[in-house]
Amino acid sequence: MNYRFQNLLGAPYRGGNALVVNNTLLISPVGNRVSVTDLIKSETITLPSQSSSNLRRIAASPDGVFLLAIDENNRCLFINLRRRAVLHRITFKHPVAAAKFSPDGQLIAVAAGKLLQIWRSPGFRKEFFPFELIRTFTDCNDRIMSLDWSPGSDYVLAGSKDLTARLFCLKKSPKYNKPFLFLGHRDVIVGAFFGTDKKTNKVCRVYTISRDGAIFSWGYSEMDRNFDEPMEIASEPESPGTPEQGQGDNAEGDSDSRVEKRKNFDGKEGTLDLEDRFQLHKLKWELLKKDFLMQAPAKLTACDYHRGLDMAVFGFSNGVFGLYQMPDFVCIHLLSISREKITTAGFNDLGNWLTFGCARLGQLLVWEWKSESYILKQQGHYFDVNCLAYSPDSQLVATGADDNKIKVWTVSSGFCFVTFSEHTNAVTALHFMPGNHCLLSASLDGTVRAWDLFRYRNFRTFTTPTSKQFVSLASDQSGEVICAGTLDSFEIFVWSMKTGRLLDVLSGHEGPVHGLMFSPTNATLASSSWDRTVRLWDVFEGKGAVETFPHTHDVLTVVYRPDGKQLACSTLDGHIHFWDPIEGLLMHTIEGRRDIAGGRLMTDRRSAANSTSGKCFTSLCYSADGSYILAGGNSKYICMYDVADQVLLRRFQITHNLSLDGVLDILNSKNMTESGPLNLIDDDNSDTEEGVDKQVRNKLAYDLPGSMPNHGRPVVRTKCLRIAPTGRNWAAATTEGVLIYSMDESFIFDPTDLDVDVTPEAVDAALKENQTSRALILSLRLNEDSLLKKCIIGVSPADIPAVASSVPVKYIQRLVEALAYLLESCPHLEFLLRWCQELCKIHGHSIQQNSRNLLPALKSLQKSITRLHQDLADTFLVACWLFDNCMYLRL
């Protein structure tokens, strides 16, 4: 039960800016979490920390160690990326539109509304208040939209909504350092960047980019440019009316003042007026060139500039992006990603990869512009995920959603590798066939489709004489019979998998059939319906309903225990009923109304404690050994119950995101107005007025029927729950996406038969004396991860049969779990496979007798062996191809 959040699937990008760190890690905000994708290993993880609302802006330090994540409530998390831990928290007083680390990593520039704030970057030091505000600039007349640092971390370029860009100097001086204004634009400044000389790495130009596609190139005059030459600094330029350096008011202090001024001139302690004239914000900047992207009526929504390559990338509201060589403004690429607005665009450090994101589609792309190939191409579901299913080996997860698409994900990497889009309506149910290479899907379009995961095609479609809407799906253990329940006709249709013919139609329910499942041990089909009954059917005999279990409320779902000796169903009153399908008796009932209750909607008239809506479980799932059951519904909680004792073991809160409705239990009465809740009043419509609609995922259902009372605000809920056959992880289809919870990789210290002699020192001593059998049993009794691995590897191959036979039966499960874990990380493949073989030979009878308890461990072992088999097969095919090519070249 030691499950912890591991990953978030189904939503690689939800808005904000994405960036590449160390040329290998792609960091993108996903709701109120941060997703990190390794572009080299093709793996993605989601950081366990959560913000209070959806993330608006992220920034990474130049060395890639620290990450700054700022949400819509202006709350900031300072995260250590390598340790995945939150170091500090701070709240800004104004909405943050941009944030960026200085090139030396010591400062952070934050655009907080109209203010430009310079903060000292926290480090690994333990401090009472690590964030220190160094400077605040209040020169801008409207919100700051973009920031850029100079290479020396001395200047900041800020583009504002007041149609200007300002050049700020961070050096403190007795006089007021007035920023230089770059004027002339007719629309909001989207980006402002420094251009540098490749030889000297000094700032030589400035680019300002507005939303209407105008790009202005600025440079300082030749007279000021000559001042940057090293030979000219030694000679003082002509300055009429200025006293000479050696003159002073006091004749006695003449020599001293000359020495001091010479020291200031030659040293680094002070600055003279001559040096002040060389400061960038005091130079005479001139408009050198005007260029226009000419993409009207589309607006420029994202841009980035790479100093080393002197190239710029631009993204538009119509899905088009352009790559240009600066300052000549030569178009290298002008392509279209989609028809939706590009919300983020950027370079990596080397400049060979481009990153694009589209918030409306949940699309994230990494594109190599030289070879014109994709490094990464991921896209989440357009709407919420309705259903999911685990493959028998627990390596794959399939998801279906209201966008008519089915996506198949790899659990270990978090990547989607295939998308099926043949359905014409929402996908409501998914089921993997026992062979692991076939996937079934049911949809509201009236079809049940079978998908081949080897050739990635739809090889069979099951239909009915008249169009129906399917909401549930099941298959028997042999995979020969397919059953689907309907929403409108209240019937169950039965097809043959081999021929695709309709075999039978099971009638008897008087409401939508939302639950279907075959017994794991026989051919009995269980169905649940809104007519307050659970029915058992003998599909092969064709006798109709064998038995009916009546309830007092609508039955929402039904599941079998893995051994087939128990049946669980949830009803509308929040109860979970457990039935004996053989005897037909009610075994016990769990009342879960109080457990799942929680969260008040913005439009609720009653408090969360007094409200009765949504206090029921819509999805149930047994564990692999049947000892506990997971239950979820229209709530922010997922409950885990012990089946034998009917007690609540643990309650998981799926999110803390305040951008979703139903997360808070108590609402603030200050936010209630005469027109309704303050959060539901959309008074910011500036983007629509200016020609760019707000394209974010939580606004998708704004104008749909039935969503107006909540103004399209997403409601937190769990639509589907599934536990992996190995029992090591489980998945939940929620409003946030598909949440993957997994057990800790390392074993928990849970010793058994512990006495004074059972110590780690005793294990090491037994290994030194070559008593491998005694050392292994001692490590099993300690149940410590490192010692157990050490003892397994320490056994010689010739002694494996003798040591395996000496292991007591009660320790077999722990030994099998350790072998499954070692197979994923240890290179001694043949050695570990021999361990598995000897265990099965010697303890085969005991394993068969205790198969129910050992099933999760055996599934984990099967998963590891299957993965190794696939890797070896791929390696063998590549080796054969290389060998054939070498032989062909030799001939």
Buried (B, 14 or more C-beta within 10 A) or exposed (E): EEBEBBBBBBBBBBBBBBBBBEBBBBBBBBBBBBBBBEBEEBBBBBBBBBBBBBBBBBBBBBEBBBBBBBBBBBBBBBBBBEEBEBBBEBEBEBBBBBBBBBEEBEBBBBBBBBBBBBBEBBBEEEEEEBBEEEBEBEBBEBBBBBBBBBBBBBBBBBBBBBBBBBBBBBEEEEEEBEBBBBEBBEBBBBBBBBBBEEEEEBBBBBBBBBBBBBBBBBBBEEEBEEBBEEEEBEEBEEEEEEEEBEEBEEEEEEEEBBEEBEEBBEEEEEBEEBBBEEBBBBBEBEEEBEBEBEBEEBBBBBBBBBBEBBBBBBBBBBBBBBBBEBBEBEEEEEEEBBEBBBBBBBBBBEBBBBBBBBBBBBBBBBBEBEEEEEBBEBBBBBBBBBBBBBBBBBBBBBBBBBBBBBBBBBBBBBBBEBEBEBBEBBBBBBBBBEEBBBBBBBBBBBBBBBBEBEEEEBEBEBBBEEEBBBBBBBBBEEBEBBBBBBBBBBBBBBBBBEEBEBBBEBEBBEBBBBBBBBBBBBBBBBBBBBBBBBBBBBBBEEEEBBBEBEBEBBBBBBBBBBBBBBBBBBBBBBBBBBBEBBEEEEBEEBEBEEBBBBBBBBEBEEEBEEBEEBBBBBBBBBBBBBBBBBBBBBBBBBBBBBBEEBEBBBBBBBBBBBBBBBBBEEBEEEEEEEEBBEBBEEEEEEBEEEBBBBBBBBBBBBEEEEBEEBBBBBBBBBBBBBBBBBBBBBBBBBBBBBBBBBBEEEBEEEEEEEEEEBEBEBBBBBBEEEBBBBBBBBBBBBBBBEBBBBBBEBBEEEEBBEBBEEBEEEBBBBBBBBBBBBBEEBEBEEBBBBBBEBBBEBBEEBBEEBEBBBBBBBBBBBBBBBBBEEEEEEEEEEEEEEEEEEEEEEE
